[in-house]
């Protein structure tokens, strides 16, 4: 089971990373905090101090087109905010 799916790159997540040393990831819905902590420590070689998780609900999206409205649904996902020790940094951009 793949634990970490992708990092969240938003203005709010970037502010948390810069000011409070907290990084946000989209994770597998079945993963628990212990598995998330181990996956982040193994992948990024940092010491994780705290993990907070939340399940984000799916949203209904409506798009107006020429032929009428297209109604769809975004899937629910689990989000984890990971705190790392002072002085350690996670490079979420990698080699972009």
N, C-alpha and C positions, 0 to 999 in steps of 0.2 A: 504494500500500500504506500503510495506516494503521499507524504505528509504535507510538505510545502508546495503549493501550486504556483503562486507568483507573489511578488511584493506589490503592495498598493502604493501607487505613485500619484498622490494628490497634494494639493497645497497644504491641507491640514496634516497629512502624514509627514510631509517634509518639515513642517514647523515642529512637530513632535520629535522628529529625529534630531533636529538641530538644537532645540532648546532643552529637551528632557531626556535625550538618549533612548527614545522608544521607537521601535520600528514596527510597521504594520505589514502583515502578510495575509493572503487568502490561503486557507488551509483546507484539508479534507474534512468533511462534515463529521466523520467518525473518529477523528483524532482527538486525543485528550491533551491536557496541558503538559503532562510529563513527556509524551511523545513529541509534542511541538518543541519543547525546550531542548530535548536531545537532538532533534533534527536541525535546529538552528545552530546549536553548538558544534555539531559535526560539519555542517556545510560552510559556516563562516568563521570557524575557529575563534569564537568569543565566549565569554562567560555570561550566561543569562541569569538575571536575578529574579525576574518576575514575568509571568505570562497571564494576560487577561484575554478571554475569548468572548465572542458574541455571535449569535446566528442572525444574519441579516435576512429579513423576509423577502420573498419574491415580489416583484412589482408588475403591475399591468401597464403595458405601453400601448398607446393608441397613436396611429400615424394616419393622417389624412392623405389620400392619393386621388388621382383622377377618377378611379373606378369606385371610390368609396373609402370607408375607414378600414384599416388593417389593424386588428387587435391581436396582440401577442403578450406573452408573459416572460419576464426574466426569472431565471432560477434563483432560489435561495442559496446563500453561501455562508460559510463560517469564516470569521475574521479573527485574527489573533494579533494583539499588541504586545510586543516582546520588549522588556527592559533589559539593557545590557549594562555591565559594570562601567563605572566612571572611567573615561579615557579610551574606551574601546569603541570602534566604529565599524559599522557594516556598510560595505560598498554595494548598494542595491543596483547600481547602474552597470557594474562589471566592466566589460570591454565594449561599451556601446559607442 
